[in-house]
Amino acid sequence: MKTDLTKVLNPEQAAAAGKIEGPLLIIAGAGSGKTRMITYRIAHMLEEGVDERNILALTFTNKAAKEMSDRIRALLKKPLKDLTATTFHSFGLSILKQYIHHIGYHNDFTLYDTNDNEALIKNCIVSCGYQIPDYNVRTLLSFFSDLKTGRKRMESQDGAIAEIYREWLLTQKAYNVVDFDDLILLPITIFEKKPWILEKVQDRYRYIMVDEFQDTSLLQYRMVSMIASKYRNIAVVGDDDQSIYSWRGADYGNIMQFEKDFPERMEFKLERNYRSTGNILKAANALIVHNTERKEKKLWTEEDGGAAISIKHHKDSEAAAYWIANQIRSDIKSGIMPGDIGVLVRTNSLITELENIFAEMNLQTRISGGKSFFDRREIRDMLCYLKVLLNAHDDTSLLRIINTPRRGIGRTTIEKLRAYADENNTSLFEAIEKLSGDKSGFTERTQSALKAFERKIGSWKDLSQKAPEYIIERIIEDTGYEGMLAEEFPDSPKTVDYKMHGIEILSQRLKRYLEQNEGAGMKDYITAVSIIGDESDDDEKKVNIMTMHASKGLEFSIVYLAGIEDDIIPSQRALEENPRNIDEERRLFYVAITRARKKLVINYSDTRLGRDGTEKNVIPSRFLEEIPAELFKNEEKSPEEKKKDQIALLKQFLARSN
């Protein structure tokens, strides 16, 4: 029995899902049930007799592709082994595996990742007669990617950069290597040079569906439009208001280009929102209308009203982090699951302070869009040193630091130590104490290294009652840790400074924790942050801290937006690169707002530490002025605080007027 779409979808969704033939442009607003509509549309196509082999559904992440195919299979209760629901890059890879030999490659090509490509560029620099330290290889790779994909042009064909670029391209081909850009570029090349292959692919994939269309690059759109050009059964689903990835090549202008390439298209708009309350949607709608180059739409919901949007200002970012942590503890006590709470920030740099303070407050966190502070190698190294200082019999921590930095204690030595410890039911440290003597069977050099390591641990244990910053400073000095980093990053002193600054932050947070928790010791702090770093899959017990970019596609009952200040959102750097980036920054804030289902809390500070470590005055984001004041609920303030706010707003107004 075929599914009656009108009974499982709203009228707009049903109309879009029911149209199978011809090109379709489906504008799907935030929280409008897009994934559900796509699932039922593909299921409807199969029920109407479309062969599963003829369907190609493209999206951007493996997780989204799997979710899509799993939902369809569950709906129809069929295995659907020949249904292609995949990512752009995976699809491109499948094309290359079949046809790459037609453009001069061998079928057993190798796919290079970023690290592989950086190593290859270093080889090319040397091959061309230049010095590796004279170049930032990561920046060079990013530039070469832009050149290869047409996002930038080489200003001159002469000079070292152009020579290295040509050598890199030739070496990739000689090594039979492709990279992630090639997974889109080379299928296009194959289609252009071998029209019969394009026609073969067109006949295979007669029905195409593209999810998150606003995130496609010009090349991704070109690849898929070439395939769709014969049968013209292509449905693209997206929302130009959520286009936030231009920095990685996404071009929401593809929506306009689609309209030109497929003038016979039908257009549908999904504007009913199933996620957020009325007040949150009113704020989002009021904000995004300030972008003029967009498809007109207005989200609405049957759940009108809802709680007002809370806005809270703080004296500094640290006070804001503590306030948010306390609010979240109250939320959890009221019955909200930690995993249903999201704390969103504009940049990775804002995550560290929140994560550290949440650790102090015993809140478990899950970090997305940025590496966890406690997962950074240098932080894990220092924590393991402190763990061994507190308990020399912690084998796991000891193994991490025994040869970091290198001490001449190699794999063979460690294997002998472990064998002795297992045989005698002792710890590795006890094995070191026993086997560092003359009759151990180790070489004199190894014995010396083991004895030195044993003595250092003993000397650090004697410092256990000293101030934590002094202990960490001694560990760095005794081990030569900073020198190790300098050897690893000889051409990037900023990287060394960044990592050493991270260790300094750890030292400061540890000191603060001991000051604020009477009777607590280093072990208590390490236990707290170890819980934060727990890699269990039980994410419902963890509060989400993430960048706004990483939040796209997610939703939470409660969302806290932290650091909503000018120069952060909108980003000063983005506006310096191009003033027109203000539109994308606004779209990013729109995405952040529409992640909230029930409650939205916006935070900004009066002062914030700059990159140079000095405190600077900041003002609220200009985007807050674009949201009607009646939607906000200000936290109660004293007359003095209100006066300060008025003065700050006046200064803000005068600054923008000049």
PEHUSUL-V889698 format. One record per backbone hydrogen bond with DSSP energy under -1.0 kcal/mol. NH is the residue of the N-H (numbers start at 0). CO is the residue of the C=O. If there is no record, write none. Layout:
# PEHUSUL-V889698
nh={NH;NH}
co={CO;CO}
This chain:
# PEHUSUL-V889698
nh={6;8;13;14;15;16;17;23;24;25;26;27;28;31;36;37;38;39;40;41;42;43;44;45;46;47;48;49;53;54;55;56;57;58;64;65;66;67;68;69;70;71;72;73;74;75;76;77;82;83;85;87;90;91;92;93;94;95;96;97;98;99;101;102;103;104;109;111;116;117;118;119;120;121;122;123;124;125;126;127;128;129;133;134;139;140;141;142;143;144;145;146;147;148;150;151;162;163;164;165;166;167;168;169;170;171;172;173;174;175;176;177;183;184;185;187;188;189;190;191;192;193;196;197;198;199;200;201;202;203;204;206;207;208;209;210;212;214;215;220;221;222;223;224;225;226;227;228;231;233;234;235;236;237;241;242;247;248;249;250;253;254;256;257;258;259;260;261;264;265;267;269;272;273;276;277;278;280;281;282;283;284;285;286;287;288;289;290;293;299;303;308;309;310;311;313;319;320;321;322;323;324;325;326;327;328;329;330;331;332;333;334;335;338;339;340;341;342;343;344;349;350;354;355;356;357;358;359;360;361;362;365;367;374;379;380;381;382;383;384;385;386;387;388;389;390;393;394;397;398;399;400;401;403;413;414;415;416;417;418;419;420;421;422;423;425;430;431;432;433;434;435;439;446;447;448;449;450;451;452;453;454;455;456;457;458;459;460;461;462;463;465;470;471;472;473;474;475;476;477;478;479;480;483;484;485;486;487;488;491;495;496;497;498;499;500;501;502;503;504;505;506;507;508;509;510;511;512;513;514;515;516;519;524;525;526;527;528;529;530;531;532;533;538;540;541;542;543;544;545;546;547;550;551;553;555;557;558;559;560;561;563;564;565;567;568;571;574;575;576;577;580;581;582;584;585;586;587;588;589;590;591;592;593;594;595;596;597;598;600;601;602;603;605;607;609;612;615;617;620;623;625;626;630;631;632;634;641;642;643;644;645;646;647;648;649;650;651;652;653;654;655;656;657}
co={3;4;9;10;11;12;13;233;265;235;267;237;269;28;32;33;34;35;36;37;38;39;40;41;42;43;45;44;50;51;206;83;208;85;60;61;62;63;64;65;66;67;68;69;70;71;72;72;79;54;56;58;86;87;88;89;90;91;92;93;94;95;98;99;100;99;175;177;112;113;114;115;116;117;118;119;120;121;122;123;125;124;130;131;135;136;137;138;139;140;141;142;143;144;145;145;158;159;160;161;162;163;164;165;166;167;168;169;170;172;171;109;180;180;181;183;184;185;186;187;188;189;193;193;194;195;196;197;198;199;200;53;232;55;234;57;236;211;212;216;217;218;219;220;221;222;223;224;227;231;207;23;209;25;238;239;244;245;244;215;250;251;252;253;254;255;256;257;261;22;24;26;299;30;596;302;304;276;277;278;279;280;281;282;283;284;286;287;291;270;301;630;599;632;601;603;315;316;317;318;319;320;321;322;323;324;325;326;327;328;329;331;330;539;336;337;557;543;559;545;346;347;350;351;352;353;354;355;356;358;357;542;544;371;375;376;377;378;379;380;381;382;383;384;385;386;390;392;393;394;395;396;397;400;409;410;411;412;413;414;415;416;417;418;419;420;426;427;428;429;430;431;436;442;443;444;445;446;447;448;449;450;451;452;453;454;455;456;457;459;460;462;466;467;468;469;470;471;472;473;474;475;475;479;480;481;482;483;484;488;491;492;493;494;495;496;497;498;499;500;501;502;503;504;505;506;507;508;509;510;511;512;516;520;521;522;523;524;525;526;527;528;530;536;537;538;363;340;365;342;367;344;546;548;550;594;339;598;341;600;343;602;562;618;564;564;566;570;571;572;573;577;578;579;580;581;582;583;584;585;586;587;588;589;591;592;555;556;556;558;309;560;311;313;615;613;609;607;605;563;620;622;623;627;628;308;310;637;638;639;640;641;642;643;644;645;646;647;648;649;650;651;652;653}
